[in-house]
Amino acid sequence: MRRKLIDNRLLSVCLVLFLVMSAGYLTGAEKKFIVKNGQANAEIIIADQPVRSVKFAAKELQEFIKKISGAELPVKTAPSEGGKVKLYIGESKYTEQLGLSAKGLEYGAFRLVSGNDWLAFIGNNENFKPREPYMHNYKKSEQERVLKEWDELTGEKWGMPMQGIHRRYSPALNLWQEDQCGSLNAVYALLRGLGVKWYYPGRLGEMIPEKKDIALPVIDETVKPDFPVRHLLMYYNEFWMARKGLPEKIENVKWQLSLGLSSYRPILGPGLGHGTMAVHSREEVKKAHPEYYALWNGKRATKHQGNYGAPCLSSEGLFKANVKYVRALFDIYDVPMVSVAPADGYSSICECGLCRGKDAPERGWNGELSDYVWAYTNRVA
């Protein structure tokens, strides 16, 4: 009796599976295809004046669909007649007509949603635009120009936090590291769904499936990241290197984009640490204010840590200059956050009379200078 019951249940399961598979087969003729038999049956639609990351996303989708199927999808700013499947990348008047919006999709979040004959890749794709003054290239004349403008704005001789921002732009890809890339992340999500994998920069690390048919998916999915900042230190170091003549650097940045990384700067500001170094790094400050620097063995530490100098964290003048510097960054660049951490690399506390006794040797090497350093940063903050 028990064997018969099991057999009946198995028969029921098989029947249900057969009906489901049959239903899928019967409606298969009604499916829309992005690519059918290796032939393009879709077109990529972007806005009349697309932002940088949308243009790049369209190229990526076009390139990888061709790698997968051999079919090259045209990129257009308006859908054509003839019943082609429309692949909308980014917001446009056509996505507005469909009632689609990127509102609420922050930090690389995206929405993949399809209709009867369309698929939309929606996300925040805002172009990043640095505030002046900033370096547009790495020429010495450009550095001198920016530093002069910075001095005129502040009335001081501080280091310039935006001197290296040009390193975050890739000429070959026409992308800033800080560009919002929601729709690009949506494109990569679709490609992963088709079986594409990126294990390593360049062709060596790509896994590309072969498909002569790519069906239009039935999907309505919103993906929001768990962490707003998803950053690799090498990210910005490689970004500006992604230019013509350096194909391996271009592939490196493209691979990192496929990971869905996100810049820290919109949340954490121009630097992750050592913000106080800009206040005392220039030679003019060393000459005018030797009291800003730690006193070691009877000498002021103006050459410490790559010539930035080691600060005396009991110096009232340094403290006031540091507060003024932070306020200048907020006022001039409207940054969300400023680091007030001093230079690292201390080997011992400043030996001047103001600093004497502010260390805590009983805490050992790891904690000896904690009260000294954090009392200063807390006061500036």
Steps between C-alpha positions, in 0.01 A plus 500: 500500500785737594686423175188576298453832686858602421459401137181706475672801651792463258255475212328819618832686521599385152162606365535848651852535357378387160216753503737782604750406230224466244360840589845654455539324168161607374564865584855485366376605156374824654832589659691803386869465431790741529695270270347218294709250303802727534313797351432827682136548589546796737644848514661692784329832572667783691411867553576766239778636722599205715725535802842335496418179685193436281707527183750260650224262614356491147842409359549228760159345431558516125848348531404209726182409312718475190754285685223269618295470183689660212217752454574872520217708643476856368515789748239768430339803661150408383330165435439407136194351339476128441437337835856477625552441872603824669779495759477831686820594683459789741216746527358662187167629377416142404555365852296794632214388276529157660478657847855400594722709727839474671370677810628331815764297318816622671860380522482279191155350564303407190173365367469244221145491369346365180180532302350326201767623260745696714756475777616797709826548692418774750734661753661823613749595228594852603819647354763604752629855461789610723484845651764750406777544569626153417774353283383404151824316423832413662713776342708714731345819358155369590613422853637851536176653369279307741724567799500873423119508483475299820731742682295797380177342621631403843759768571725220627780273380335162543532184300235467231264201545377507139842493336479130415134478404588469131622148585138398538415559133561251219551667161456172310168412666386862549397419857571649838531263792228707669250470211181328611460166319162354594399403147845357432459276806163389358667409169760289680222331701323395178825373352570296812153355463598391150807324639775760456759499777797726570772331701793716400568809283512440125400215274686249717259555786176510300267203476269554202222248423395431142132562430334541162171586672461758776142531616352818641478424874188551706639698790428779747783511749649780709847449645635725774854461636562404863784753521503846337883497483655210309854610425841354423808711565633404156178628343593866472870423451415306184217721378703782351737244348214365288592698191607430145821306472443314827250225413574296812403798719179549301408135554582532869256788548230330290533190716464708815189666358351154442535438875257783574745705705408840640718799582543612860524871414126590484470374860842539658632806320838565336715273714482196724762616747796720591292815442713709735808448282372757248513769769873465566648340187619804304840662535347844561330369814818330624690827481225716649382262773767260626295467821245293302745208488604240755821561688728196493857504629494878502390533134162568343379200293432689176634223274317206655268266305591578142587862574151581630627546854375361831268738688515613859144426605518744789568796268214749533593658167483164322163430660351832382644453151356148484151621593523777238614246240203271569257791473659606170444153352136505607447851363693478172440140396184412694652166596299264724787414736857605576770292663665661803739211567867598523788342313586145596848368567552646848783330683469708816305790645609858441755596765395863547374623837136513379498133399692359794291255702224459240612151399394181679802263511311256722284412198793359308617575148154474341329736743769734625400793275122435480390767749742751350381450141128457562478794739621718212272355233197516731575862578527595132181310421 
